[in-house]
Amino acid sequence: MNIPFLTATIIVFLTSLILTYFAIPFIIRKLREKKFISRDMNKEKEILVAKFGGATVFLGFIIAILLPLQLTDMNIFDEKILIAAALTTSLIAFLGFVDDVLDIPDIYRVILPLFAAIPLMLIMTHINSIEIPFLGIINLNLGTLLLPYIGTITLNLYAIILIPIGIVACSNLINLLAGFNGLETGTGIIISIFLVILLYLSGLNSSRVIAIYILVGLIGALISFLIFNWCPAKVFPGNIVTYLIGSIIAVVVIIGGIEFYGAILLTPQIIEFLLKALSKFKAENFGTCKEGKLYYTGKIYSLTHLIMKKFKPTEIQLVLYLFAIQIMFGLISIFTLII
């Protein structure tokens, strides 16, 4: 088939939206039956909510983003890039699920994404340079290596160093600024929308079309999930969603060639990383809930601590403050691109 890009995009969006929406009530019921529940930490009373519900986001997303393999003409569409992206994000999502169930040590959260990055590394070996605003084009080519029985392999710092670092960093960054009803899901939607705009403004090509399909598939699934995850939440996403969002961000900025603008967009998460580093990554994002408002009195190791100290917000207000910060950096990334 050779369906127009806009039509195919709508199909991908609606598929992920509908599949996720109808899967969530069934998953919530089954999770509660199996006692996969945990306390909502930001409420005065003990409220138990189904956890691990993010599996529905992955279900809707992965089915939707594979549709372009049938919807789009292969002569103008490089299916290998889409398949590599799907493999990498699937492996990261599986890591998130394993972390949810087994609570794996921190070292594995760094090591295992390196293996998940391999499909993308193999498909992006042709990238020998990147362009950074104000710095110009940076050559990353290391030449070629001739291996017996294998042949010639192209070596470049982009595939060997930058891609794995990007996958590891992004898959963990979203997870740091989380823990409130609707926060991770809504943040994922905002970041994805801005990434679609950045890709479109950068000029559409085959790789950026694929990146937009991936983002639209994620947006549809997250919108459906947010309906059930908004305060008061009926289901928690778990690490499967935070890892999935992070890996998708890394994948699309890599294949779309918008690394610099993606970094600007992730500034709140980078700030959160630096604050958490001051606590040696031991600090939690939570405060104390009294009469519906959130309070925090300790040292500031999170953006959530800063907002709670300054504004004493409700949980919804706290999440909206963080959304506003995310939108601000999204606008900055667009402004940086167009100037």
C-alpha positions in Angstrom: 0.0 0.0 0.0 1.0 3.6 -0.4 -1.3 5.5 2.0 -0.6 9.3 2.3 1.6 10.2 5.3 -1.1 12.1 7.2 -3.6 9.3 6.8 -1.1 6.7 7.9 -0.3 8.9 10.9 -3.9 9.1 11.9 -4.3 5.3 11.6 -1.2 4.7 13.8 -2.5 7.2 16.4 -6.1 5.8 16.5 -4.8 2.2 16.7 -2.6 2.8 19.7 -5.3 5.0 21.4 -8.1 2.4 20.9 -6.1 -0.7 21.8 -4.7 0.8 24.9 -8.0 2.3 26.0 -9.9 -1.0 25.8 -7.1 -3.1 27.3 -6.7 -1.0 30.5 -10.0 -1.9 32.3 -9.3 -5.6 31.8 -5.7 -5.3 33.0 -6.7 -3.3 36.1 -9.2 -5.9 37.0 -6.7 -8.8 36.6 -4.0 -6.9 38.5 -6.2 -6.3 41.4 -7.4 -9.9 41.4 -3.7 -11.1 41.5 -2.9 -8.5 44.3 -0.5 -6.5 42.1 -1.3 -3.3 44.0 0.6 -0.7 45.8 -0.1 2.3 48.0 -0.6 5.8 46.4 2.1 7.6 48.4 0.6 11.1 47.9 -2.7 10.6 49.7 -3.5 11.0 53.4 -5.5 7.8 53.6 -4.1 4.5 52.5 -5.4 4.0 48.9 -4.3 0.9 47.0 -3.9 1.2 43.2 -3.2 -1.5 40.6 0.4 -1.4 39.4 2.3 -2.6 36.3 -0.5 -1.2 34.1 2.0 0.2 31.7 2.0 -3.1 29.8 -1.1 -1.8 28.0 0.8 1.2 26.8 3.5 -1.0 25.3 0.8 -3.2 23.7 -1.0 -0.4 22.0 2.3 1.3 21.0 4.1 -1.7 19.5 1.2 -2.9 17.4 0.5 0.6 16.1 4.0 1.5 15.0 4.4 -1.7 13.0 1.4 -0.8 10.8 3.5 1.5 8.6 5.3 -1.6 7.3 2.0 -2.3 5.4 0.7 1.2 5.0 3.7 2.8 3.4 5.5 2.3 0.1 8.8 0.5 0.8 10.5 2.4 -2.0 10.3 5.6 0.1 10.4 4.0 3.5 13.3 2.2 5.1 11.7 -0.5 7.1 15.0 -1.6 8.7 15.2 1.6 10.7 11.6 1.1 12.0 12.3 -2.5 12.9 15.6 -1.6 14.7 13.7 1.1 16.6 11.0 -1.3 17.6 13.5 -3.9 18.8 15.4 -1.4 20.9 12.3 0.1 22.5 10.8 -3.4 23.1 14.0 -4.6 24.9 14.0 -1.5 27.1 10.3 -1.9 27.9 11.0 -5.5 28.9 13.8 -4.3 31.1 11.3 -1.9 32.8 8.9 -4.8 33.4 11.7 -6.9 34.9 12.6 -4.0 37.1 9.0 -3.6 38.2 8.7 -7.3 39.2 12.3 -8.0 40.5 13.5 -4.6 41.5 16.9 -5.2 39.9 20.1 -3.5 41.2 21.0 -0.1 39.8 24.1 -1.4 37.9 21.8 -3.5 35.6 19.8 -0.5 34.7 23.0 0.8 33.1 24.3 -2.4 31.6 21.2 -4.0 30.1 20.1 -0.9 28.0 23.5 -1.2 26.3 22.5 -4.5 24.8 19.1 -3.0 23.9 20.9 -0.3 21.9 22.6 -2.8 19.6 19.9 -3.0 16.9 20.0 0.8 16.6 23.8 0.9 16.7 23.9 -1.6 13.8 21.5 0.4 11.6 23.1 3.8 12.2 26.7 2.9 11.3 26.5 5.2 8.3 26.3 8.4 10.5 29.8 9.9 10.4 29.1 13.4 11.7 26.6 15.5 13.6 25.8 19.1 13.3 25.5 21.1 16.6 24.2 24.7 16.4 27.0 27.3 17.1 29.7 24.6 16.8 29.1 23.4 13.2 29.6 19.9 11.9 31.6 17.5 14.1 33.3 14.6 12.4 32.9 11.3 14.2 34.4 8.9 11.6 37.0 6.5 12.9 37.6 4.8 9.6 37.0 1.2 8.7 38.2 -2.1 10.3 38.8 -5.3 8.3 37.9 -8.4 10.2 38.7 -12.0 9.0 35.7 -13.9 7.7 33.4 -10.9 8.5 34.7 -8.2 6.1 34.9 -4.4 6.5 33.1 -2.7 9.3 32.6 1.1 9.5 33.6 2.6 12.8 32.3 5.9 14.1 31.9 7.4 17.6 28.2 8.1 16.9 27.2 4.4 16.7 29.8 3.1 19.2 29.6 5.8 21.9 26.8 8.3 21.5 23.9 5.9 20.7 24.4 3.6 23.7 25.0 6.6 26.0 21.8 8.2 24.7 19.7 5.0 25.2 21.0 4.4 28.7 20.6 8.1 29.8 17.1 8.6 28.4 15.7 5.3 29.5 16.6 6.3 33.1 16.0 10.1 33.0 12.2 9.9 32.7 12.1 7.5 35.7 13.8 10.1 38.0 11.0 12.7 37.7 8.0 10.5 38.5 5.8 9.2 41.2 2.7 11.4 41.0 -0.6 10.6 39.4 -0.4 11.4 35.7 3.1 12.9 35.8 5.1 10.4 33.8 2.2 9.8 31.3 1.5 13.5 30.8 5.2 14.4 30.5 5.6 11.7 27.9 2.8 13.2 25.9 4.2 16.8 26.1 7.7 15.7 25.1 6.4 13.6 22.3 4.3 16.4 20.8 7.3 18.8 20.9 9.5 16.2 19.3 6.9 15.8 16.4 7.0 19.6 15.9 10.8 19.7 16.0 11.0 16.8 13.4 8.5 18.5 11.1 10.3 21.9 11.3 13.7 20.2 10.6 12.4 19.0 7.3 10.7 15.7 6.6 12.7 12.8 5.2 12.4 9.0 5.4 14.0 8.8 8.9 12.0 11.6 10.3 8.8 10.2 9.0 9.6 6.9 10.8 10.3 8.9 14.0 7.0 10.7 13.7 5.1 7.4 13.3 6.9 6.1 16.5 6.0 9.3 18.5 2.3 9.3 17.3 2.0 5.7 18.3 3.3 6.6 21.8 1.1 9.7 22.1 -2.1 7.7 21.4 -1.3 5.0 23.9 -0.3 7.6 26.6 -3.5 9.6 26.1 -5.6 6.6 26.8 -3.5 5.6 29.8 -3.7 9.1 31.2 -7.5 8.8 31.5 -7.0 6.1 34.1 -3.7 7.4 35.5 -4.9 11.0 36.3 -5.5 11.9 39.9 -7.0 10.0 41.6 -5.3 7.2 39.7 -6.9 3.9 39.1 -3.6 2.4 37.8 0.1 3.1 38.0 2.3 2.9 34.9 5.4 1.3 36.4 8.9 1.4 35.1 7.8 -0.3 31.8 6.3 3.1 30.8 9.1 5.4 32.1 11.7 3.2 30.4 9.7 3.0 27.2 9.2 6.8 27.0 12.8 7.4 27.7 14.0 4.9 25.0 11.6 6.3 22.4 12.9 9.8 23.0 16.4 8.6 22.5 15.5 6.6 19.4 13.6 9.4 17.6 16.2 12.1 18.3 18.9 9.7 17.0 17.1 8.7 13.8 15.7 12.2 13.3 19.0 13.9 13.8 17.8 16.4 16.4 20.0 15.4 19.3 20.8 19.0 20.4 17.1 20.0 20.5 16.2 16.8 22.3 18.7 17.6 25.0 17.1 21.1 25.5 13.7 19.4 25.7 15.0 17.1 28.5 16.4 19.9 30.6 14.0 19.3 33.5 15.0 15.7 33.6 18.7 16.6 33.4 18.2 19.1 36.3 16.4 16.3 38.2 19.4 14.0 37.6 21.8 16.5 39.0 19.7 17.1 42.1 19.3 13.4 42.7 23.1 13.0 42.3 23.5 15.4 45.3 21.7 12.8 47.4 23.7 9.9 45.8 20.4 8.9 44.2 18.8 8.0 47.6 16.2 10.8 47.7 12.5 10.2 47.0 10.3 12.7 45.2 7.4 12.4 47.7 6.4 14.8 50.5 3.8 14.8 53.2 0.1 15.1 52.4 -2.0 17.2 54.9 -5.5 18.3 54.1 -5.0 17.6 50.4 -1.8 19.7 50.1 1.8 18.4 49.8 4.6 19.6 52.1 8.3 19.1 52.1 10.8 20.3 54.8 14.1 18.6 54.0 17.0 19.4 51.7 16.0 20.0 48.0 17.0 16.9 46.0 14.2 17.1 43.4 12.2 19.6 41.4 9.1 18.3 43.3 10.8 19.2 46.6 11.3 22.8 45.4 7.7 23.2 44.2 6.3 21.6 47.4 8.4 24.0 49.6 7.5 27.1 47.6 3.8 26.5 46.8 2.5 23.7 49.1 0.4 22.5 46.1 -2.2 19.8 45.8 -1.0 16.8 43.8 -2.8 18.0 40.7 -1.2 21.4 41.0 2.2 19.9 41.5 1.9 17.9 38.3 0.6 20.9 36.4 3.6 23.0 37.6 5.9 20.3 36.2 4.0 20.2 33.0 4.4 24.0 32.6 8.2 23.6 33.1 8.3 20.9 30.5 6.3 23.0 28.0 8.6 26.0 28.7 11.7 24.0 27.6 9.7 22.6 24.7 9.1 26.1 23.5 12.8 27.0 24.1 13.9 24.0 21.9 11.6 25.2 19.1 12.8 28.7 19.4 16.4 27.5 19.2 15.7 25.6 16.1 14.0 28.4 14.1 16.3 31.2 15.0 
